[in-house]
Amino acid sequence: MSGTKRPASSLEIDSSSNGNLEVTSSSSNPNIVRRHRAQLEDVKRRNPHLGIIINPNRPSTTFNIYKAILRHPNLFFQFTLRLPPATLLDLYAIDKEFHYRFNKHGVSLIHDFAKYHAPDAAYVFTWTLWPNLCISDPSLKPMDRRSHLSRDIPSLRWTKLVIFRDRIVRHILTLLALEGHRVPRATGRALMKLWLLMETKTQAARVKLVRNPAVLADEDILLLHLFLTKLDMRFSDPVQGRGMGELSHMLLCQRNLIPLRDVLAGKTRLDFDNSTDLARRTYLTGWFDRAFVPWIDDELENGVPESEWALMNREYWDDEGRPMEFAIDLVGMEGVRRGLNVHRWALSFLTYGYVDLEKGKNVGIVRKYRGIRRPVDVEETRLQEEEIHSLIDRLDELSTAN
C-alpha cells in the first residue's frame, strides 16, 4: 500500500562504504526512514558473524560499588561486620541479594557481628539462654543429623539485645566516671554477669550460677564489691548525691540495670513517694522497721496493691512464688564462702581512681564538654600538698618583710 511506513528491519544497510549509509529497498514504495534516521546514523560497525547491529554510543552498565562488595568473597564479611546495627536491619529487610547472602552465612555473620560491636555482652548473654530469640536456619542445615528438622540459630533480635545491654552498662560506668568514681575496665563484664544473675528467676538457678567459678570468678566478685562501693559513694555524696547508700542496694535488686541507669542519668527522679513504692515492690515485709514505718503493711496507706508486694524477692517475680535471695546478696555470700576476705580491700576500693600511687598525685578528673562526643581526661588542677606548703611559706616571708 502506497505511503505505508515500514520498520527499519526491512531496510538493507550497506556498510561496505566508508561510513556512508546506503539504504535500499526491493519495493517500489517510497522509503520513509525519518523515524529511524537518528538511530541509523549512530551505527558505526556491524558484527558480520552474529548479524547484530551494535551501537557503540549505547551507554554501558555503570559500576555499582555496593553490589561489587556484596559479590566479593572476602569484602562482604568485613563490610557486614562494620555496618551500624540499624543499617544492617534495613539492608536485610529491603535488599534481596544482601538478604540471600546474609542467610547463606547467617550463623558466622551473626556471631561475628555481635562480637565486633559488643564482645563482652556477646560472651555473657549467650544466645543459648534465649531460645525465644532463635530462628530455624534459613539454609535448612539439619539438627543433630535429623534431616527433617533444621537447626536453631541466633537471630538479629539477639544481636539487638546484646548491643542494647552493652550500651546500658557502658552508660552506667560513664556516668559514674563523670562524677569522679572510676572503676577498672573489667568491671563492665562483671556487671553484665550480675545482670545475668539478676534476671534469673529461681533461687536454685541463681545459686548454681554464683557457685560456678567459670561463670563468676573471684576477680568478678571483687570488682562487683568495688562497683557497689563506688555506687554508695555516688548516692551518699553530700553535694551530688540523690539519696543514701541503701539506695544502690535497692536498685541492684531489680530485674535489670535499666532503673539504675535511669536514676544515674536523671531520667527518674526519686522522691519519698516513688522510693517507698519501689521499696515495697522490692523487699519482703521483714526487711522494714515497722516501728518506724507502721503504715508499710497497710495497702491503702502505702498505695501499692498487696499482690505487688516484694515481687523482686520472690521466684518468677510472682506474688505466690517462694522467697529467693537477691543477686547482689548472693555475690557477697559467695565471697565469704570462698574466703576472699573482701573487707581487707575496703580501703583500696575507696581510693581507687583518685590517687596515682606511682606518681603520688591525684588522678585527673573526667569531663564531657559540649561539642565533644566522648568524655576526656582533664589534668588535675587542685594544688598538691607541697605546693600548698610552699605558698604558705611564701606568704609568711612576705608578711615578715612588711
C-alpha positions as CSV (number, residue, x, y, z in Angstrom):
1,M,0.0,0.0,0.0
2,S,1.4,3.4,-1.1
3,G,2.6,5.6,1.7
4,T,2.8,2.9,4.4
5,K,5.6,3.4,6.9
6,R,7.8,0.4,7.2
7,P,10.1,-0.5,10.1
8,A,13.9,-0.3,9.9
9,S,14.2,-4.1,9.8
10,S,13.0,-4.1,6.2
11,L,15.9,-1.8,5.2
12,E,19.2,-3.2,3.8
13,I,22.2,-1.4,5.1
14,D,25.4,-1.4,3.0
15,S,28.4,-1.0,5.3
16,S,31.0,-1.6,2.6
17,S,31.4,2.1,2.0
18,N,33.4,4.2,4.4
19,G,30.8,5.5,6.8
20,N,28.3,6.2,4.0
21,L,25.0,4.6,4.6
22,E,23.1,3.4,1.6
23,V,19.5,2.4,2.2
24,T,17.9,0.3,-0.5
25,S,14.6,-1.5,-0.7
26,S,13.2,-4.1,-3.0
27,S,9.9,-2.4,-3.1
28,S,8.9,0.5,-5.3
29,N,7.2,2.2,-2.4
30,P,8.9,5.4,-1.2
31,N,11.5,4.8,1.6
32,I,10.3,6.7,4.7
33,V,13.2,6.5,7.2
34,R,12.7,9.7,9.1
35,R,11.7,7.8,12.3
36,H,14.9,5.7,12.2
37,R,17.3,8.3,10.8
38,A,18.9,9.2,14.1
39,Q,19.4,5.5,15.0
40,L,20.9,4.6,11.6
41,E,23.3,7.5,11.7
42,D,24.7,6.2,15.0
43,V,25.6,2.9,13.6
44,K,29.4,2.6,13.3
45,R,30.1,-1.0,12.8
46,R,28.4,-4.3,12.3
47,N,29.2,-7.8,13.6
48,P,29.1,-10.0,10.5
49,H,29.2,-13.3,12.4
50,L,26.1,-12.6,14.6
51,G,24.3,-10.3,12.2
52,I,23.7,-7.9,15.1
53,I,23.9,-4.2,14.7
54,I,25.9,-2.8,17.6
55,N,25.7,0.8,18.7
56,P,29.0,1.9,20.3
57,N,27.3,5.0,21.7
58,R,25.0,3.0,23.8
59,P,25.8,3.7,27.5
60,S,27.4,0.7,29.2
61,T,26.3,-0.7,32.5
62,T,27.5,1.6,35.3
63,F,29.8,0.2,38.1
64,N,27.9,-0.4,41.4
65,I,30.4,-0.5,44.3
66,Y,27.8,-1.7,46.7
67,K,26.9,-4.8,44.5
68,A,30.6,-5.4,43.9
69,I,31.3,-5.5,47.6
70,L,28.4,-7.9,48.2
71,R,29.7,-10.3,45.5
72,H,33.3,-10.2,46.7
73,P,34.0,-13.4,48.7
74,N,36.1,-11.5,51.3
75,L,34.9,-7.9,51.4
76,F,31.3,-8.9,52.0
77,F,32.0,-10.2,55.5
78,Q,34.2,-7.2,56.5
79,F,31.6,-4.9,55.1
80,T,28.7,-6.5,57.0
81,L,30.6,-6.6,60.3
82,R,31.2,-2.8,60.2
83,L,27.7,-1.8,59.5
84,P,25.7,0.0,62.2
85,P,23.0,-2.3,63.7
86,A,20.2,-0.2,62.3
87,T,21.7,-0.1,58.8
88,L,22.2,-3.9,58.9
89,L,18.5,-4.4,59.7
90,D,17.5,-2.0,56.9
91,L,19.6,-3.8,54.3
92,Y,18.4,-7.2,55.4
93,A,14.8,-6.1,55.0
94,I,14.9,-4.3,51.7
95,D,17.8,-5.8,49.6
96,K,17.2,-9.3,48.2
97,E,20.8,-10.0,47.4
98,F,22.0,-8.9,50.8
99,H,19.2,-10.9,52.4
100,Y,20.2,-14.1,50.5
101,R,23.9,-13.8,51.1
102,F,23.4,-13.0,54.8
103,N,21.2,-16.1,55.2
104,K,23.8,-18.2,53.5
105,H,26.4,-17.4,56.1
106,G,23.9,-16.5,58.9
107,V,25.5,-18.2,61.9
108,S,29.0,-17.0,61.4
109,L,27.9,-13.5,60.5
110,I,25.6,-13.0,63.5
111,H,28.2,-14.3,65.9
112,D,31.0,-12.1,64.5
113,F,28.7,-9.1,64.3
114,A,27.8,-9.4,68.0
115,K,31.4,-9.9,69.0
116,Y,32.6,-7.0,66.9
117,H,30.1,-4.5,68.4
118,A,29.7,-5.9,72.0
119,P,32.4,-8.6,72.7
120,D,31.8,-8.9,76.5
121,A,28.0,-8.9,76.2
122,A,28.1,-11.5,73.4
123,Y,30.1,-13.7,75.7
124,V,27.9,-13.2,78.8
125,F,24.5,-13.1,77.2
126,T,25.0,-16.2,75.0
127,W,22.2,-16.9,72.6
128,T,21.6,-20.4,74.1
129,L,20.0,-18.8,77.1
130,W,17.3,-17.2,74.9
131,P,15.6,-19.8,72.8
132,N,12.8,-17.4,72.0
133,L,15.3,-15.2,70.1
134,C,16.4,-18.1,67.8
135,I,15.1,-19.0,64.4
136,S,15.3,-22.0,62.1
137,D,18.3,-22.0,59.9
138,P,17.4,-20.4,56.6
139,S,19.9,-22.7,54.9
140,L,18.0,-25.7,56.2
141,K,21.0,-27.4,57.7
142,P,19.8,-30.4,59.8
143,M,19.8,-30.5,63.6
144,D,21.8,-33.4,65.1
145,R,21.7,-35.5,62.0
146,R,17.9,-35.3,61.8
147,S,17.3,-34.2,58.2
148,H,13.6,-33.5,58.8
149,L,14.5,-30.7,61.3
150,S,16.5,-27.6,60.7
151,R,18.8,-26.4,63.5
152,D,18.2,-23.3,65.6
153,I,20.5,-20.3,65.1
154,P,20.5,-16.9,66.8
155,S,18.5,-14.2,65.1
156,L,19.1,-10.5,64.6
157,R,16.9,-9.8,67.7
158,W,19.6,-11.5,69.8
159,T,22.2,-9.1,68.4
160,K,19.9,-6.2,69.3
161,L,19.6,-7.5,72.9
162,V,23.4,-7.9,73.2
163,I,24.2,-4.4,71.8
164,F,21.5,-2.7,73.9
165,R,22.7,-4.3,77.2
166,D,26.3,-3.4,76.3
167,R,25.3,0.3,75.9
168,I,23.4,0.3,79.2
169,V,26.4,-1.0,81.1
170,R,28.8,1.4,79.4
171,H,26.4,4.3,80.1
172,I,26.3,3.4,83.8
173,L,30.1,3.3,84.1
174,T,30.5,6.5,82.2
175,L,28.0,8.3,84.4
176,L,30.0,7.2,87.5
177,A,33.3,8.3,85.9
178,L,31.9,11.7,85.1
179,E,31.2,12.1,88.9
180,G,34.8,11.1,89.6
181,H,34.1,7.4,90.5
182,R,36.3,5.4,88.3
183,V,36.4,1.6,88.1
184,P,38.7,-0.9,86.3
185,R,38.0,-1.8,82.7
186,A,37.0,-5.3,83.5
187,T,34.1,-4.1,85.7
188,G,31.9,-3.9,82.7
189,R,31.9,-7.7,82.1
190,A,31.4,-8.3,85.9
191,L,28.4,-6.0,85.8
192,M,27.0,-7.9,82.9
193,K,27.3,-11.1,84.8
194,L,25.4,-9.5,87.7
195,W,22.7,-8.5,85.2
196,L,22.5,-12.2,84.1
197,L,22.2,-13.2,87.7
198,M,19.5,-10.6,88.4
199,E,17.2,-11.9,85.7
200,T,17.5,-15.5,86.7
201,K,14.0,-16.5,88.0
202,T,14.7,-19.2,90.6
203,Q,16.8,-19.5,93.7
204,A,18.4,-22.8,92.7
205,A,19.5,-21.4,89.3
206,R,21.0,-18.3,90.9
207,V,23.0,-20.4,93.4
208,K,24.3,-22.6,90.6
209,L,25.5,-19.6,88.6
210,V,27.1,-17.9,91.6
211,R,29.0,-21.0,92.7
212,N,30.3,-21.8,89.3
213,P,33.9,-20.3,89.0
214,A,33.7,-20.4,85.3
215,V,30.7,-18.0,85.4
216,L,31.6,-15.8,88.4
217,A,35.4,-15.8,89.1
218,D,37.0,-14.4,92.2
219,E,38.0,-11.3,90.3
220,D,34.4,-10.6,89.3
221,I,33.3,-10.8,92.9
222,L,35.9,-8.3,94.0
223,L,35.0,-6.0,91.1
224,L,31.4,-6.1,92.0
225,H,32.2,-5.1,95.6
226,L,34.3,-2.2,94.2
227,F,31.4,-1.1,92.0
228,L,29.0,-1.3,94.9
229,T,31.3,0.9,97.0
230,K,31.6,3.5,94.2
231,L,27.8,3.5,93.8
232,D,27.3,4.0,97.6
233,M,29.8,6.9,97.4
234,R,27.8,8.4,94.5
235,F,24.4,8.3,96.2
236,S,25.7,9.4,99.5
237,D,27.7,12.4,98.2
238,P,26.8,15.5,100.2
239,V,26.6,17.6,97.0
240,Q,25.9,15.5,94.0
241,G,24.2,12.5,95.7
242,R,20.5,12.0,95.4
243,G,19.9,9.5,98.2
244,M,21.8,7.3,100.6
245,G,23.9,4.2,100.5
246,E,21.0,1.8,100.8
247,L,19.5,3.2,97.5
248,S,22.2,1.4,95.5
249,H,21.2,-2.0,97.1
250,M,17.6,-1.4,96.2
251,L,18.3,-0.5,92.6
252,L,20.6,-3.6,92.2
253,C,17.7,-5.8,93.4
254,Q,15.6,-5.2,90.4
255,R,15.2,-7.4,87.3
256,N,17.7,-5.5,85.3
257,L,20.1,-2.5,85.4
258,I,17.8,-0.1,83.5
259,P,16.3,1.5,86.7
260,L,19.9,2.2,87.9
261,R,20.8,3.8,84.6
262,D,17.7,6.0,84.7
263,V,18.4,7.2,88.2
264,L,22.1,8.0,87.5
265,A,21.2,9.8,84.3
266,G,18.4,11.8,85.9
267,K,15.6,10.3,83.8
268,T,13.9,9.0,87.0
269,R,13.6,11.4,90.0
270,L,13.3,9.6,93.2
271,D,11.3,11.2,96.0
272,F,9.7,9.8,99.1
273,D,6.6,8.5,97.4
274,N,8.1,6.7,94.5
275,S,11.0,5.4,96.6
276,T,8.5,3.9,99.0
277,D,6.6,2.3,96.2
278,L,9.8,0.8,94.8
279,A,10.9,-0.5,98.2
280,R,7.5,-2.0,98.8
281,R,7.7,-3.9,95.5
282,T,11.3,-5.0,96.2
283,Y,11.6,-6.2,99.8
284,L,9.6,-8.6,102.0
285,T,7.8,-7.2,105.0
286,G,10.5,-8.4,107.3
287,W,13.0,-6.0,105.8
288,F,11.2,-3.0,107.1
289,D,11.3,-1.5,110.6
290,R,7.5,-1.4,111.2
291,A,8.1,0.6,114.4
292,F,9.4,3.4,112.2
293,V,7.0,2.9,109.3
294,P,3.9,1.3,110.7
295,W,1.9,2.1,107.6
296,I,4.1,-0.1,105.4
297,D,1.7,-3.1,105.9
298,D,-1.4,-1.0,105.0
299,E,-2.3,-1.3,101.4
300,L,-4.4,1.9,101.5
301,E,-1.6,3.9,103.2
302,N,1.4,2.9,101.0
303,G,-0.6,2.9,97.8
304,V,0.8,-0.4,96.5
305,P,-1.5,-3.4,95.9
306,E,-0.8,-6.3,98.2
307,S,-0.4,-8.6,95.1
308,E,2.7,-6.5,94.1
309,W,4.5,-6.6,97.5
310,A,8.0,-8.0,97.4
311,L,7.8,-9.3,93.8
312,M,11.5,-8.8,93.3
313,N,12.1,-11.0,96.4
314,R,10.1,-14.0,95.0
315,E,10.7,-16.6,92.4
316,Y,9.4,-15.9,88.9
317,W,8.5,-12.4,90.3
318,D,5.1,-13.8,91.3
319,D,3.2,-13.0,94.5
320,E,2.8,-16.7,95.1
321,G,6.4,-17.6,94.4
322,R,8.8,-18.8,97.1
323,P,11.3,-16.2,98.6
324,M,14.7,-16.0,96.9
325,E,17.9,-14.2,97.7
326,F,18.8,-11.1,95.8
327,A,21.6,-11.4,93.2
328,I,23.8,-8.8,94.9
329,D,23.4,-10.5,98.2
330,L,24.4,-13.9,96.7
331,V,27.6,-12.3,95.4
332,G,28.5,-11.2,98.9
333,M,27.7,-14.6,100.4
334,E,29.8,-16.3,97.7
335,G,32.8,-14.0,98.5
336,V,32.5,-15.2,102.2
337,R,32.2,-18.8,101.2
338,R,35.3,-18.7,99.0
339,G,37.3,-16.9,101.7
340,L,38.2,-13.9,99.7
341,N,38.4,-11.6,102.7
342,V,36.7,-8.7,100.8
343,H,36.9,-6.5,103.9
344,R,40.7,-6.2,103.5
345,W,40.2,-4.5,100.2
346,A,37.8,-1.8,101.5
347,L,40.4,1.0,101.6
348,S,41.6,0.1,98.1
349,F,38.0,0.2,96.9
350,L,37.6,3.7,98.4
351,T,40.8,5.2,97.0
352,Y,40.8,3.5,93.6
353,G,40.6,6.0,90.7
354,Y,41.6,9.0,92.8
355,V,45.3,8.6,93.6
356,D,48.1,7.7,91.3
357,L,50.3,5.7,93.7
358,E,53.3,5.7,91.3
359,K,53.4,9.5,90.8
360,G,52.0,10.3,94.2
361,K,49.4,12.7,92.7
362,N,45.7,12.9,92.3
363,V,44.3,11.3,89.1
364,G,42.9,13.8,86.6
365,I,39.2,14.3,86.5
366,V,36.8,13.3,83.7
367,R,34.7,15.8,81.9
368,K,32.4,15.8,79.0
369,Y,32.4,19.1,77.2
370,R,29.8,20.4,74.8
371,G,30.5,19.5,71.2
372,I,32.8,16.6,72.2
373,R,31.3,13.2,71.7
374,R,33.3,11.3,74.3
375,P,34.4,12.2,77.8
376,V,38.0,13.3,78.1
377,D,40.5,13.4,81.0
378,V,41.5,16.8,82.4
379,E,44.7,17.3,84.2
380,E,44.4,17.7,87.9
381,T,44.0,21.4,88.8
382,R,44.0,21.1,92.6
383,L,47.1,22.1,94.4
384,Q,49.3,19.4,95.8
385,E,50.4,19.3,99.4
386,E,53.9,20.5,98.8
387,E,52.6,23.4,96.6
388,I,50.3,24.5,99.4
389,H,53.2,24.5,101.9
390,S,55.4,26.5,99.5
391,L,52.7,29.1,99.1
392,I,52.2,29.4,102.8
393,D,55.9,29.8,103.3
394,R,56.0,32.5,100.6
395,L,53.1,34.3,102.3
396,D,55.0,34.2,105.6
397,E,58.0,35.7,104.0
398,L,56.0,38.5,102.5
399,S,54.3,39.2,105.8
400,T,57.6,39.3,107.7
401,A,59.2,41.6,105.1
402,N,56.4,44.0,105.5
